[in-house]
Amino acid sequence: MSVTLRVGEGDALETEDGAVHMDESTMAELGVDAGDAVELRGAGSTVARVGAAFELNGGGRGSGRVYLSDDVRSNADSGPGDEVTVDSVTPTTARRVVLAPTQSVSLQGGADAVRQMLADRPLREGDTVRVRLFGGSMRVVFDVRETTPSGAVVAGDDTEVELLESPGADDDRAKLPDVRFADVGGLDDAVLEVRQLVEAPLNRPELYDRLQGHAPSGVLLHGPSGSGKTRIVGALADAVDAHVVAVTDPGTLSEYGDGDLSLEAVAETAIEQAPSLVVLDDVDALAPPREDASSRQSRAIARLVSVLDRLAEHDDVVVVGTTNRLDDVEDSLRRGGRFDREVEIGVPDRRGRFVGADLKSLITEAVRNAVDRIPPQVTLGDEPIDDEMLEKVIVTGDDFEAAVEAASPSAMRDVQVERPEVRFADIGGLDDAKHELLRAVEWPLRYPELFEKVGIETPKGLLLYGPPGTGKTMLVKAVANASDANFLSVNGPELLNRYVGESERGVREVFETARQNAPTIVFFDEVDAIASERGDGDNGVVERVVSQLLTELDGVRGRQDVVVVGATNRPDIVDTALLRPGRFEKLVEVPVPDESAREEIFEVHTREVPLGDVDLARLAARTEGHTGSDIEAVVREATMTAMEDRLRESVDVNPDTMDPSSVAVDDGHFDAALSTVGPSVDEEMRAVYDEIEADLRGG
C-alpha cells in the first residue's frame, strides 16, 4: 500500500545522502523498517533508503510528514510543503550501473571505490547521486544514466560500475566548499531565504512560469568574515540542478574582457550551460564604490554592470555574490535587475556572537587546553603515550570556558565593541536616570518576547544630557552590562573626516556592526559634535552626517535588539530633527548630584579605600557643585595625600613592602583634597542648564 505525505521543512535527520525519515506509525503502515527502500512520487520520482524513525513533535516534527535529504528532494522534484506518495519497494541487485560525473574529474580506478560507496543505496535511472571518496575528502556528483535491470536497484559486490567521461563543459563546484545545507548550522532563517531566492527558481522554474513572474536576478550575501557566506554558496551549488560558474578570486579576471578568465566569458558560459548558478566572491574587491575605485576597477565596474544586465535577461541564470562590507560595494550594483536582493548572514548566536569560523577556533582552543593539562615530560618526551594515559585525556567544560574567555569573536575585532564591566551599583545617585534606562533599554533587550507579545514599541533612541562629569558614559555602560548587550562606543568628533563621504561611511559602518553584533547598545558620545543644528554656517560635513544618522536611526525602528544612546553637554545645539519620535525621542537628564547622591558617590569611591575617622555625610554637604568625576578626583587626591604622609613618617619605609593597612585616609586628608579639587559646576553654569532644561521640557 502507499501513503501520501507532505515534505517537511528542513533536511533529513541525518547527514547521509539518499535518506528519508518518517515517524514509526507511518513506517508501520508501509511495512518498512530503517534500512529498507521506498519509492517517492512527487513532481518527479525516485527511490531512497528509510532512515531512523523520528519522534512525533520532536524538534517540531509532526505526523503526516516525510523529511528528505537534499539529493532525494532534488530527485523527487519536491520541496517543503509538497505532497509525495510513498510506497515500499524491493530493489534488485544491479548487474550494471552507468554513471556520468556532472563535473570534470579524473577517477582512474575509481569504479570500485564508487561501487563500495553506493552499496545498499537504492537508485534508479535518472537519479543524481553524490558519492564521497577517499575518506570523504572528495565529493563527486553522478547522473545515473542506465541500470540493468531497470527500476529500483542497489549496487552489490558483483555489480559492474561504468564511469562515463565528464560532461563537455567544466563545472566550478570543486572551487567551492564541499558542504550541504545540513552542514550549515545556526543560520536557519538566512539559509531558508537564500534557498527560496536561488534554489527554488533554478530547480522549480515552472512555478515562475505559471505566475508569469521573474525570479531575482542576483542575490548578495553580506556579513562578517567567517559567518558562513561561502559555506552557504557551497551548499547551494550542491543543491541546485544547474551548471555552476564560480569566480572565487576577482584578481584572476582578465582586465580588458578577453580570454577565458573574463566576466564576459563567465556570462557566456552561464548562458550556454543554463540553467546556471554564477558565484562572485568578494564583490567589494571587484566593484568598490566608484569614488574610491582605481581606473582599472572603474573599468571592471562598468563591465560587471553590463554583464549583470545581460544575465538578468535570462530567467534560468541566477547570480550570487558575497561581501564582508556591504557599504564597500558600488551602489549601482545594488538595484533591481542586478543584485536586487540582499541577505544578511549574521552571527548565529544571540549570546556569543561567534560566527562559524570562530566556533571552529573555539574547539581547537579547548582541545589545546585539554592537552596542556598533560605534564610536559609526557607531551614533549620521547616515550610513547600508553593507552591508560590517552583515556584520561578529555575535553571538559572548563576547557571550553577558558577558550571562550580567551577568544575574541571575529565580527568584533575591527571595531570598539566591548562588554562593559560597570554595574549600576558602581554609580552613586542618579536614581531617576537609572530607572529611565532600565525601562527604555534593559527591559526591551532582555525581554524582547514580552514586549512583542504586548505590542509595545519601545524608544529606539535616547539622549542623555547634563554637565560634564555627571556619569552619562558610566550609565550607558552599566545598562549594557545589565542587559547582557554589546556596547559599541563612538566618539562624535572622531567620526568627522574632511574627505567627502568618509564620515557618512563611518556612520553606516557603525550601524552595520551594531546589527551584526546584536543585541547592541550604540553609544554616541559628544553627539553634538556630529549632529549640531544644520544652518548656513555648515561646512557640509555635519549636514551630511546628520542626514546619514537620520537614515540609520530610521532603519533600526522595529528592531528590539539595537538601541541608540547619545550623550551631550549641549542638548540645545543638537539638530531638532534628531529629537523627533523614532530617533532620540527620549530625553534623560543626568543632573549634578544633590547632597544625598553625593554621599552615595563618596560611598562608591571609598569602598576599597582604607578610611580612618571620616564623615562622608559632612563631605557630601561640603561638595555642592561637584560632579561624580569631581568626587572621584577628591577621593583619589585624599588617598594620595595619606600615602604621602605615611611615606614621610620614615624615609626607611619601602613602598613595595609597606603594609597597606598602615595607610588610613581621614578627614584631614579630604580637607586637603577639597582645597585643590573644586566643583566643576558653579552657579552660572547651573543657571545655564536650568534654562536648557526648561526649553527642552517646553517650560
C-alpha positions as CSV (number, residue, x, y, z in Angstrom):
1,M,0.0,0.0,0.0
2,S,1.0,3.6,-0.4
3,V,0.7,6.7,1.8
4,T,0.6,10.4,0.9
5,L,2.8,12.6,3.0
6,R,3.8,16.2,3.0
7,V,7.5,17.2,2.7
8,G,8.6,18.8,5.9
9,E,10.7,21.9,6.4
10,G,14.4,21.2,7.0
11,D,16.8,18.4,6.0
12,A,16.7,14.7,6.8
13,L,17.6,13.9,10.4
14,E,21.0,12.5,9.5
15,T,23.5,13.8,7.1
16,E,23.7,10.7,4.9
17,D,22.6,11.1,1.3
18,G,19.7,9.2,-0.1
19,A,17.8,9.1,3.1
20,V,14.1,9.8,4.1
21,H,12.6,9.9,7.6
22,M,9.1,9.2,8.8
23,D,7.5,8.6,12.1
24,E,7.1,5.0,13.4
25,S,3.4,4.7,12.8
26,T,3.8,5.7,9.1
27,M,6.7,3.2,8.8
28,A,4.4,0.5,10.3
29,E,1.6,1.4,7.9
30,L,4.0,1.0,4.9
31,G,5.5,-2.2,6.5
32,V,9.1,-0.9,6.3
33,D,12.0,-0.6,8.8
34,A,15.1,1.5,8.9
35,G,17.4,0.4,6.0
36,D,14.5,-0.7,3.7
37,A,13.8,1.1,0.4
38,V,10.8,3.2,-0.6
39,E,9.7,4.9,-3.8
40,L,8.7,8.5,-3.7
41,R,6.5,10.1,-6.4
42,G,6.1,13.9,-6.4
43,A,6.7,16.2,-9.4
44,G,9.4,13.6,-10.2
45,S,10.0,10.1,-8.8
46,T,13.0,8.4,-7.1
47,V,13.9,5.7,-4.6
48,A,15.6,6.2,-1.3
49,R,16.6,4.4,1.9
50,V,14.5,4.6,5.0
51,G,16.4,6.3,7.9
52,A,15.8,6.1,11.6
53,A,12.2,7.0,12.7
54,F,11.7,10.3,14.4
55,E,9.5,11.0,17.5
56,L,6.3,13.0,16.9
57,N,6.7,16.6,17.9
58,G,10.4,16.1,18.5
59,G,12.0,19.3,17.3
60,G,8.6,20.4,15.9
61,R,8.2,17.3,13.7
62,G,4.7,16.1,13.2
63,S,2.7,13.3,11.8
64,G,2.0,13.1,8.1
65,R,5.4,14.5,7.3
66,V,8.4,13.0,5.5
67,Y,11.8,14.5,5.7
68,L,14.2,14.2,2.7
69,S,17.9,14.6,2.3
70,D,18.8,17.3,-0.3
71,D,19.5,14.8,-3.1
72,V,16.3,12.9,-2.6
73,R,14.4,16.1,-2.6
74,S,16.0,17.1,-5.9
75,N,15.4,13.7,-7.4
76,A,11.8,13.7,-6.4
77,D,11.5,17.3,-7.6
78,S,9.6,18.1,-4.4
79,G,10.2,20.8,-1.8
80,P,8.9,21.7,1.6
81,G,5.1,21.7,1.7
82,D,4.7,19.5,-1.4
83,E,2.8,16.2,-1.3
84,V,4.6,13.0,-2.2
85,T,3.3,9.4,-2.5
86,V,5.4,6.9,-0.7
87,D,5.4,3.1,-1.5
88,S,7.6,0.3,-0.2
89,V,9.8,-1.2,-2.8
90,T,12.2,-4.1,-3.0
91,P,15.2,-3.2,-5.2
92,T,17.1,-5.8,-7.1
93,T,20.8,-6.1,-7.2
94,A,22.0,-4.4,-10.4
95,R,24.2,-6.3,-12.9
96,R,25.4,-3.0,-14.4
97,V,25.2,0.7,-13.5
98,V,26.3,3.5,-15.8
99,L,27.3,6.8,-14.1
100,A,28.3,10.1,-15.6
101,P,30.0,12.7,-13.3
102,T,28.5,16.2,-13.5
103,Q,31.8,17.9,-13.3
104,S,35.3,17.4,-14.8
105,V,37.1,14.8,-12.7
106,S,39.7,12.1,-13.2
107,L,38.9,8.8,-11.4
108,Q,41.3,6.3,-12.7
109,G,40.5,3.0,-11.0
110,G,37.7,4.8,-9.1
111,A,34.8,2.5,-10.2
112,D,35.5,0.0,-7.4
113,A,35.5,2.9,-4.8
114,V,32.3,4.3,-6.3
115,R,30.6,0.8,-6.1
116,Q,31.6,0.4,-2.5
117,M,30.2,3.8,-1.6
118,L,26.9,3.0,-3.4
119,A,26.5,-0.3,-1.6
120,D,22.9,-0.7,-0.3
121,R,22.0,2.7,-1.7
122,P,18.7,2.4,-3.7
123,L,18.8,4.2,-7.0
124,R,17.2,4.2,-10.4
125,E,17.9,5.6,-13.9
126,G,17.6,9.4,-13.9
127,D,18.6,9.9,-10.3
128,T,21.5,12.2,-9.3
129,V,23.7,10.7,-6.6
130,R,26.5,12.1,-4.5
131,V,29.5,9.9,-3.6
132,R,32.2,10.8,-1.1
133,L,35.5,9.2,-2.0
134,F,38.9,8.9,-0.3
135,G,37.7,9.1,3.3
136,G,35.2,11.9,2.5
137,S,37.9,14.3,1.2
138,M,36.4,14.3,-2.3
139,R,32.8,14.5,-3.3
140,V,31.6,13.7,-6.8
141,V,28.1,14.1,-8.2
142,F,26.9,11.5,-10.7
143,D,23.9,11.2,-13.0
144,V,22.6,7.6,-13.2
145,R,22.4,7.1,-16.9
146,E,21.4,3.5,-17.1
147,T,20.8,0.5,-14.8
148,T,20.5,-3.2,-15.7
149,P,17.9,-4.3,-14.9
150,S,15.7,-1.1,-15.0
151,G,13.7,0.1,-12.0
152,A,14.9,0.2,-8.4
153,V,18.3,-1.3,-7.9
154,V,21.2,-1.4,-5.5
155,A,24.8,-2.0,-6.2
156,G,26.3,-5.2,-5.0
157,D,29.8,-6.8,-4.9
158,D,29.3,-8.2,-8.4
159,T,27.7,-5.1,-9.9
160,E,29.7,-3.6,-12.9
161,V,30.0,0.1,-12.4
162,E,30.8,2.0,-15.6
163,L,32.0,5.6,-15.3
164,L,31.5,7.8,-18.4
165,E,33.7,10.7,-19.3
166,S,32.8,14.0,-17.7
167,P,30.4,16.4,-19.5
168,G,31.9,18.7,-22.1
169,A,31.7,21.9,-20.1
170,D,33.6,22.1,-16.9
171,D,31.7,22.9,-13.8
172,D,33.1,25.0,-10.9
173,R,31.6,23.2,-8.0
174,A,35.1,22.0,-7.0
175,K,36.1,25.6,-6.3
176,L,33.5,25.9,-3.6
177,P,33.3,24.2,-0.1
178,D,32.2,20.6,-0.2
179,V,29.2,21.1,2.1
180,R,25.5,20.5,2.1
181,F,22.8,22.6,3.9
182,A,22.8,20.0,6.7
183,D,26.4,21.0,7.4
184,V,25.5,24.7,7.8
185,G,24.5,25.3,11.4
186,G,22.9,28.3,13.3
187,L,21.7,30.2,10.2
188,D,18.3,28.6,9.6
189,D,16.4,31.8,8.6
190,A,19.2,33.0,6.3
191,V,19.6,29.6,4.7
192,L,15.8,29.3,4.1
193,E,15.7,32.8,2.5
194,V,18.7,32.0,0.2
195,R,17.2,28.7,-0.9
196,Q,13.9,30.3,-1.7
197,L,15.6,33.0,-3.7
198,V,18.1,30.8,-5.6
199,E,17.4,27.1,-5.3
200,A,13.7,27.3,-6.0
201,P,13.9,29.3,-9.2
202,L,16.7,27.0,-10.6
203,N,15.1,23.7,-9.5
204,R,11.4,24.7,-9.9
205,P,11.2,27.2,-12.8
206,E,7.7,26.0,-13.6
207,L,6.4,28.0,-10.5
208,Y,7.6,31.3,-12.0
209,D,6.4,30.3,-15.5
210,R,3.0,29.6,-14.1
211,L,2.8,33.0,-12.4
212,Q,4.4,34.9,-15.4
213,G,6.9,36.4,-13.0
214,H,10.6,36.8,-12.8
215,A,12.9,35.3,-10.1
216,P,15.6,37.5,-8.6
217,S,18.4,38.1,-11.0
218,G,21.0,38.4,-8.3
219,V,21.4,37.8,-4.6
220,L,24.1,39.5,-2.5
221,L,25.1,37.7,0.7
222,H,26.7,40.0,3.3
223,G,28.1,39.5,6.8
224,P,31.3,39.4,8.8
225,S,34.2,37.3,7.8
226,G,33.7,33.7,8.8
227,S,29.9,33.9,9.2
228,G,29.2,31.2,6.6
229,K,28.6,33.0,3.4
230,T,30.9,30.8,1.3
231,R,29.6,27.6,3.0
232,I,26.1,28.6,2.1
233,V,27.2,29.2,-1.5
234,G,28.8,25.8,-1.5
235,A,25.7,24.2,-0.2
236,L,23.7,26.0,-2.9
237,A,26.0,24.6,-5.6
238,D,25.4,21.2,-4.1
239,A,21.7,21.5,-4.0
240,V,20.8,23.1,-7.4
241,D,20.3,21.1,-10.5
242,A,22.2,23.7,-12.6
243,H,25.6,24.4,-14.0
244,V,27.9,26.3,-11.6
245,V,30.3,29.1,-12.7
246,A,32.4,30.5,-9.8
247,V,34.7,33.4,-9.6
248,T,36.4,32.9,-6.2
249,D,39.3,35.3,-6.9
250,P,38.4,38.5,-8.6
251,G,42.1,39.2,-9.1
252,T,42.4,36.5,-11.7
253,L,39.9,38.0,-14.1
254,S,41.2,39.5,-17.3
255,E,41.3,43.3,-17.2
256,Y,40.0,44.0,-20.7
257,G,37.3,41.4,-21.1
258,D,39.2,39.0,-23.3
259,G,40.3,35.4,-22.6
260,D,38.7,32.6,-20.7
261,L,39.0,34.3,-17.3
262,S,36.9,37.4,-18.0
263,L,33.5,38.5,-16.8
264,E,32.2,38.2,-20.4
265,A,33.4,34.6,-20.6
266,V,31.7,33.8,-17.3
267,A,28.4,35.2,-18.6
268,E,28.8,33.3,-21.9
269,T,29.3,30.0,-20.2
270,A,26.4,30.6,-17.8
271,I,24.0,31.3,-20.6
272,E,25.2,28.4,-22.8
273,Q,25.0,25.9,-19.9
274,A,21.8,27.3,-18.4
275,P,20.2,26.7,-16.0
276,S,23.3,28.2,-14.2
277,L,24.4,29.5,-10.9
278,V,27.0,32.2,-11.1
279,V,29.0,32.8,-8.0
280,L,31.0,36.1,-7.5
281,D,33.0,36.0,-4.3
282,D,34.3,39.3,-2.7
283,V,32.2,41.6,-4.8
284,D,33.6,44.6,-2.9
285,A,37.0,43.8,-4.2
286,L,35.7,43.5,-7.8
287,A,33.4,46.6,-7.6
288,P,34.2,49.1,-4.9
289,P,32.3,52.5,-4.8
290,R,33.2,54.5,-8.0
291,E,34.6,57.4,-6.0
292,D,37.1,55.0,-4.4
293,A,37.9,53.0,-7.5
294,S,41.1,53.0,-9.5
295,S,40.9,53.3,-13.2
296,R,41.2,49.5,-13.5
297,Q,38.4,49.0,-11.0
298,S,36.2,51.5,-12.8
299,R,36.5,49.5,-16.0
300,A,35.7,46.4,-14.1
301,I,32.6,48.0,-12.5
302,A,31.3,49.1,-16.0
303,R,31.9,45.6,-17.4
304,L,30.2,43.9,-14.4
305,V,27.2,46.2,-14.7
306,S,26.9,45.2,-18.4
307,V,27.3,41.5,-17.6
308,L,24.7,41.6,-14.8
309,D,22.3,43.4,-17.1
310,R,22.8,40.7,-19.8
311,L,22.3,37.8,-17.3
312,A,19.2,39.5,-16.0
313,E,17.6,38.8,-19.3
314,H,17.8,35.1,-18.7
315,D,15.5,33.7,-16.0
316,D,17.4,30.5,-15.9
317,V,20.6,32.2,-14.6
318,V,20.9,33.4,-11.0
319,V,24.0,35.3,-9.7
320,V,25.0,35.1,-6.1
321,G,27.6,37.4,-4.7
322,T,29.3,37.7,-1.3
323,T,30.9,40.5,0.6
324,N,32.1,41.3,4.1
325,R,31.5,45.0,3.7
326,L,28.2,45.8,2.1
327,D,28.9,49.5,2.1
328,D,32.0,48.9,0.0
329,V,30.0,47.6,-2.9
330,E,29.3,50.0,-5.8
331,D,25.7,51.4,-5.3
332,S,24.8,50.9,-9.0
333,L,25.1,47.1,-8.5
334,R,22.6,47.1,-5.6
335,R,19.4,47.7,-7.5
336,G,16.7,45.8,-9.4
337,G,17.9,43.5,-12.2
338,R,21.4,43.2,-10.7
339,F,21.9,42.4,-7.0
340,D,18.2,43.1,-6.4
341,R,18.1,41.1,-3.1
342,E,20.4,41.3,-0.2
343,V,20.6,38.7,2.6
344,E,22.5,39.3,5.8
345,I,24.4,36.3,7.0
346,G,24.8,37.4,10.6
347,V,26.3,35.8,13.6
348,P,24.4,32.6,14.5
349,D,24.0,33.1,18.2
350,R,22.5,35.9,20.3
351,R,24.6,35.5,23.4
352,G,28.0,34.6,22.0
353,R,28.2,36.4,18.7
354,F,30.6,33.7,17.5
355,V,30.5,33.0,13.7
356,G,31.1,29.5,12.4
357,A,34.8,30.1,11.9
358,D,35.1,31.4,15.5
359,L,33.4,28.2,16.8
360,K,35.8,26.1,15.0
361,S,38.7,28.0,16.5
362,L,37.0,27.7,19.9
363,I,37.0,23.9,19.7
364,T,40.7,24.0,18.7
365,E,41.5,26.1,21.7
366,A,39.5,23.9,24.0
367,V,41.4,20.8,22.8
368,R,44.7,22.6,23.3
369,N,43.6,23.4,26.9
370,A,43.0,19.7,27.5
371,V,46.4,18.8,26.1
372,D,48.1,21.4,28.2
373,R,47.0,19.6,31.3
374,I,49.2,16.7,30.5
375,P,52.7,17.0,32.1
376,P,55.4,18.4,29.7
377,Q,57.5,15.3,30.3
378,V,54.8,13.3,28.6
379,T,53.8,15.6,25.8
380,L,57.4,16.6,25.0
381,G,59.1,13.3,25.8
382,D,60.3,10.5,23.6
383,E,58.4,7.7,25.2
384,P,55.1,6.6,23.6
385,I,51.9,7.6,25.5
386,D,50.2,4.5,26.9
387,D,46.5,3.8,26.4
388,E,45.7,4.5,30.1
389,M,47.0,8.0,29.8
390,L,45.2,8.6,26.5
391,E,41.9,7.6,28.0
392,K,42.3,10.2,30.7
393,V,42.7,13.0,28.1
394,I,39.2,14.5,27.7
395,V,37.9,18.0,26.9
396,T,36.0,19.4,29.8
397,G,33.5,22.2,30.2
398,D,36.2,24.2,31.9
399,D,38.4,23.8,28.8
400,F,35.6,25.4,26.8
401,E,35.0,28.1,29.4
402,A,38.7,29.0,29.3
403,A,38.6,29.1,25.5
404,V,35.6,31.4,25.5
405,E,37.4,33.8,27.9
406,A,40.5,33.9,25.6
407,A,38.6,34.2,22.3
408,S,37.5,37.3,20.5
409,P,34.6,37.0,18.1
410,S,35.9,38.0,14.7
411,A,32.9,40.2,14.0
412,M,34.0,42.4,16.8
413,R,37.8,42.6,16.2
414,D,37.8,45.6,13.8
415,V,35.6,47.9,16.0
416,Q,35.4,49.1,19.5
417,V,32.8,46.6,20.7
418,E,33.0,45.6,24.3
419,R,31.1,44.0,27.2
420,P,31.3,46.7,29.9
421,E,32.1,45.6,33.5
422,V,30.5,48.6,35.0
423,R,27.4,47.9,37.2
424,F,24.7,50.3,38.4
425,A,25.9,49.6,41.9
426,D,29.2,51.3,40.9
427,I,27.3,54.5,40.2
428,G,26.1,56.6,43.2
429,G,22.8,58.5,42.9
430,L,21.1,59.2,39.6
431,D,18.2,57.0,40.5
432,D,15.8,58.7,38.1
433,A,18.2,58.3,35.2
434,K,18.9,54.7,36.1
435,H,15.2,53.9,36.1
436,E,14.6,55.5,32.7
437,L,17.5,53.5,31.2
438,L,16.1,50.3,32.7
439,R,12.7,50.9,31.2
440,A,13.8,52.1,27.8
441,V,17.0,50.0,27.2
442,E,17.5,47.0,29.5
443,W,13.9,45.6,29.5
444,P,13.4,45.6,25.7
445,L,16.8,44.0,25.2
446,R,16.5,41.4,27.9
447,Y,12.8,40.6,27.4
448,P,12.0,41.2,23.7
449,E,9.4,38.4,23.6
450,L,7.4,40.2,26.3
451,F,7.4,43.5,24.5
452,E,6.4,41.8,21.2
453,K,3.6,40.0,22.9
454,V,2.0,43.1,24.5
455,G,2.6,45.1,21.3
456,I,4.7,47.9,22.7
457,E,7.2,49.7,20.5
458,T,10.0,51.0,22.7
459,P,12.1,54.1,22.1
460,K,14.9,53.3,19.7
461,G,17.0,56.3,20.7
462,L,17.7,58.1,24.0
463,L,19.7,61.3,24.6
464,L,21.4,61.7,27.9
465,Y,22.3,65.3,28.7
466,G,23.9,67.1,31.5
467,P,27.1,68.9,32.6
468,P,30.5,67.1,32.0
469,G,31.5,64.5,34.5
470,T,28.0,63.7,35.8
471,G,28.2,60.0,34.7
472,K,26.5,59.8,31.3
473,T,29.0,57.3,29.9
474,M,29.1,55.2,33.1
475,L,25.3,54.9,33.0
476,V,25.2,53.6,29.4
477,K,28.0,51.1,30.2
478,A,26.1,49.9,33.3
479,V,22.8,49.4,31.3
480,A,24.8,47.5,28.6
481,N,26.2,45.2,31.4
482,A,22.7,44.7,32.9
483,S,21.2,44.0,29.5
484,D,23.9,41.4,28.6
485,A,24.3,43.5,25.5
486,N,27.3,44.6,23.4
487,F,28.5,48.1,23.8
488,L,29.6,50.0,20.7
489,S,31.1,53.3,21.7
490,V,31.6,56.1,19.1
491,N,33.3,59.4,19.9
492,G,31.5,62.0,17.8
493,P,34.5,64.2,16.8
494,E,36.4,61.1,15.7
495,L,33.8,60.4,13.0
496,L,34.3,63.7,11.2
497,N,36.5,63.4,8.2
498,R,37.3,66.2,5.7
499,Y,37.1,63.8,2.8
500,V,33.7,63.6,1.1
501,G,31.7,60.6,2.1
502,E,34.1,59.2,4.7
503,S,32.1,60.5,7.7
504,E,28.9,59.1,6.3
505,R,30.6,55.8,5.6
506,G,31.7,55.7,9.2
507,V,28.1,56.2,10.4
508,R,26.9,53.4,8.2
509,E,29.6,51.0,9.4
510,V,28.7,51.7,13.0
511,F,25.1,50.7,12.5
512,E,26.1,47.7,10.3
513,T,28.4,46.5,13.1
514,A,25.6,47.0,15.6
515,R,23.2,44.9,13.6
516,Q,25.8,42.1,13.2
517,N,26.6,42.0,16.9
518,A,23.0,42.5,18.2
519,P,21.8,42.9,20.9
520,T,23.9,46.1,20.9
521,I,23.8,49.5,22.5
522,V,25.3,52.1,20.2
523,F,26.6,55.0,22.3
524,F,27.4,58.3,20.6
525,D,29.5,60.4,23.0
526,E,29.6,64.1,22.3
527,V,26.8,63.6,19.8
528,D,26.5,67.4,19.4
529,A,29.9,67.3,17.5
530,I,28.4,65.4,14.6
531,A,24.7,66.4,14.9
532,S,24.6,70.1,15.6
533,E,21.8,72.2,14.2
534,R,22.1,72.5,10.5
535,G,22.3,76.0,9.1
536,D,24.0,78.5,6.8
537,G,27.3,78.1,8.7
538,D,27.7,74.4,8.0
539,N,30.8,73.2,6.2
540,G,28.8,70.5,4.6
541,V,30.3,67.6,6.6
542,V,28.0,67.9,9.6
543,E,24.9,68.2,7.4
544,R,25.8,65.0,5.5
545,V,26.5,63.2,8.8
546,V,23.2,64.3,10.3
547,S,21.3,63.1,7.2
548,Q,23.1,59.7,7.3
549,L,22.4,59.5,11.1
550,L,18.7,60.2,10.5
551,T,18.6,57.5,7.8
552,E,20.3,54.9,10.1
553,L,18.1,55.8,13.1
554,D,15.0,55.3,10.9
555,G,16.5,52.0,9.8
556,V,16.6,50.5,13.3
557,R,13.0,51.2,14.0
558,G,11.1,48.0,14.5
559,R,14.3,46.2,15.8
560,Q,14.2,45.4,19.5
561,D,17.9,44.3,19.5
562,V,19.6,47.6,18.7
563,V,19.2,50.7,20.9
564,V,21.0,54.0,20.2
565,V,22.0,56.3,23.1
566,G,23.6,59.7,22.7
567,A,25.2,61.9,25.3
568,T,25.8,65.6,25.1
569,N,26.7,68.5,27.3
570,R,24.9,70.8,24.9
571,P,21.4,69.4,24.1
572,D,20.4,72.9,22.9
573,I,22.6,72.7,19.8
574,V,21.6,69.2,18.7
575,D,19.7,69.2,15.4
576,T,16.0,69.2,16.2
577,A,15.3,66.5,13.5
578,L,17.2,64.0,15.7
579,L,14.8,64.7,18.6
580,R,11.7,63.6,16.9
581,P,9.8,60.3,17.6
582,G,11.7,57.2,16.4
583,R,15.1,58.9,16.8
584,F,16.5,60.4,20.0
585,E,12.9,60.7,21.2
586,K,13.6,60.1,24.9
587,L,15.5,62.8,26.8
588,V,17.1,61.8,30.0
589,E,18.6,64.4,32.3
590,V,21.8,63.4,34.1
591,P,22.0,66.2,36.7
592,V,24.6,67.5,39.0
593,P,24.2,65.3,42.1
594,D,22.4,66.6,45.1
595,E,23.7,66.1,48.7
596,S,22.2,62.6,49.1
597,A,23.5,61.5,45.8
598,R,27.0,62.9,46.6
599,E,27.1,60.8,49.8
600,E,26.3,57.7,47.7
601,I,29.0,58.6,45.3
602,F,31.5,59.0,48.1
603,E,30.5,55.6,49.4
604,V,31.1,54.0,46.0
605,H,34.5,55.5,45.5
606,T,35.7,54.7,49.0
607,R,34.8,51.1,49.1
608,E,38.4,50.0,48.5
609,V,39.9,52.9,50.4
610,P,41.3,52.3,54.0
611,L,39.3,55.0,55.8
612,G,40.1,56.4,59.2
613,D,37.8,58.7,61.0
614,V,35.8,60.1,58.1
615,D,32.3,61.6,58.0
616,L,31.0,61.0,54.4
617,A,27.8,63.0,55.1
618,R,30.0,66.0,56.1
619,L,31.9,65.7,52.9
620,A,28.7,65.4,50.8
621,A,27.5,68.7,52.4
622,R,30.7,70.4,51.6
623,T,30.8,69.4,47.9
624,E,28.0,71.4,46.4
625,G,28.5,71.6,42.6
626,H,30.9,68.7,42.5
627,T,30.0,66.1,39.8
628,G,30.7,62.4,40.1
629,S,34.0,62.8,38.4
630,D,34.9,65.6,40.8
631,I,34.2,63.4,43.8
632,E,36.2,60.6,42.3
633,A,39.1,63.1,42.0
634,V,38.7,64.2,45.6
635,V,38.9,60.6,46.8
636,R,41.9,59.9,44.7
637,E,43.7,63.1,45.9
638,A,42.9,62.4,49.6
639,T,44.3,58.8,49.2
640,M,47.5,60.1,47.6
641,T,47.9,62.6,50.4
642,A,47.5,59.9,53.0
643,M,50.1,57.7,51.3
644,E,52.5,60.7,51.1
645,D,52.1,61.4,54.8
646,R,52.8,57.7,55.6
647,L,55.9,57.7,53.4
648,R,57.2,60.9,55.1
649,E,57.0,59.3,58.5
650,S,60.1,57.3,57.8
651,V,62.5,57.6,55.0
652,D,63.2,53.9,55.5
653,V,59.7,52.8,54.5
654,N,59.8,50.9,51.2
655,P,56.5,51.4,49.3
656,D,56.9,47.9,47.8
657,T,56.8,46.2,51.2
658,M,54.8,48.7,53.2
659,D,51.7,47.2,54.8
660,P,48.6,48.8,53.1
661,S,46.7,48.6,56.4
662,S,49.1,51.1,57.8
663,V,47.7,53.8,55.5
664,A,44.5,55.4,56.7
665,V,42.6,58.2,55.0
666,D,41.0,60.6,57.4
667,D,39.0,63.9,57.4
668,G,42.2,65.9,57.3
669,H,43.3,64.3,54.0
670,F,39.9,65.0,52.5
671,D,40.0,68.6,53.6
672,A,43.4,69.0,51.9
673,A,42.0,67.4,48.7
674,L,39.0,69.7,48.7
675,S,41.3,72.7,48.8
676,T,42.7,71.6,45.4
677,V,39.8,69.9,43.7
678,G,36.9,72.4,43.3
679,P,33.5,72.0,41.8
680,S,33.0,71.8,38.0
681,V,29.6,73.3,38.1
682,D,29.2,76.8,39.5
683,E,26.0,78.9,39.9
684,E,26.4,80.4,36.5
685,M,26.7,77.0,34.7
686,R,23.8,75.6,36.8
687,A,21.6,78.5,35.7
688,V,22.5,77.8,32.0
689,Y,21.5,74.1,32.4
690,D,18.3,75.1,34.2
691,E,17.4,77.3,31.2
692,I,18.2,74.5,28.8
693,E,16.1,72.1,30.8
694,A,13.1,74.5,30.8
695,D,13.4,74.9,27.0
696,L,13.6,71.1,26.4
697,R,10.6,70.5,28.6
698,G,8.7,73.3,26.9
699,G,8.6,75.3,30.1
